[in-house]
Amino acid sequence: MISEEDVYKIANLAKIEIKPEEVEKFKNEFQSILEYFNILDEVEEDIEPTFQVLPLNNVFRDDSPRPCVSREEALKNAKHVENGYFKGPKVVE
């Protein structure tokens, strides 16, 4: 059985804040998830799959060189451009 302490511990690990009124809802949801795993544990391990296994095919196109867009065309809709390049936000201070 899932306790309130378990719910708060899981929320802390997931870095989410849970309000006291939400604890009961999460307890029920976690409990139903664990019950589903118990059902899966009852399945025999040596059962053959019921779907047809299809052969694997490469779905990617051939990588062949072709003309690319000009720098001006690539930058024409950019909000921030500096010295002919995209300018992004500063990440490290």
C-alpha positions in Angstrom: 0.0 0.0 0.0 1.3 3.5 -0.9 1.6 5.9 2.0 1.5 9.7 2.0 5.2 9.6 2.8 5.8 7.6 -0.3 3.8 10.1 -2.4 5.9 13.0 -1.0 9.1 11.0 -1.6 8.2 10.3 -5.2 7.2 13.9 -5.8 10.5 15.0 -4.4 12.4 12.7 -6.6 10.4 13.9 -9.6 11.1 17.5 -8.5 7.4 18.3 -8.4 5.4 20.1 -5.7 2.3 18.3 -4.5 -0.4 20.1 -2.5 -1.9 18.3 0.5 -5.2 18.0 -1.2 -3.6 16.1 -4.2 -2.0 13.4 -2.0 -5.0 11.1 -1.9 -5.4 11.3 -5.7 -1.7 10.4 -6.3 -1.9 7.6 -3.7 -4.8 6.0 -5.7 -3.0 6.5 -9.0 0.3 5.0 -7.8 -1.6 2.1 -6.2 -3.4 1.3 -9.5 -0.1 1.4 -11.4 1.4 -1.1 -8.9 -1.6 -3.4 -9.2 -1.2 -3.4 -13.0 2.4 -4.6 -12.5 1.1 -7.4 -10.3 -1.2 -8.4 -13.2 1.8 -8.4 -15.6 3.8 -10.5 -13.2 1.2 -13.3 -13.5 1.8 -13.7 -17.3 3.8 -16.7 -18.2 7.2 -16.0 -19.6 7.3 -18.6 -22.4 4.4 -17.3 -24.4 5.0 -16.6 -28.1 4.1 -13.2 -29.4 0.8 -12.9 -31.2 1.9 -10.4 -33.7 3.7 -11.1 -37.0 7.3 -10.1 -36.9 8.1 -8.1 -40.0 11.6 -7.9 -41.5 13.5 -4.7 -40.8 13.9 -2.4 -43.7 15.9 0.8 -43.8 13.4 3.7 -44.1 16.0 6.4 -44.6 16.7 8.0 -48.0 20.2 7.9 -49.5 22.4 10.6 -48.3 23.4 12.5 -51.5 24.8 16.0 -51.8 22.5 18.7 -53.1 22.5 22.5 -53.2 21.8 24.2 -49.9 20.2 27.6 -49.2 22.3 30.7 -49.0 23.3 32.3 -45.7 21.0 35.3 -46.5 18.0 33.1 -47.2 18.6 31.0 -44.0 18.8 34.1 -41.8 16.1 36.2 -43.4 13.4 35.2 -40.8 15.7 35.1 -37.8 14.9 37.6 -35.0 18.5 38.0 -33.9 21.4 37.9 -36.3 25.0 39.0 -35.5 27.9 39.0 -38.0 26.1 36.7 -40.4 25.1 34.1 -37.8 22.1 33.3 -35.6 22.3 34.9 -32.3 21.0 32.9 -29.3 20.4 33.8 -25.7 23.4 33.9 -23.4 23.6 30.6 -21.5 26.6 31.0 -19.2 27.3 34.1 -17.3 
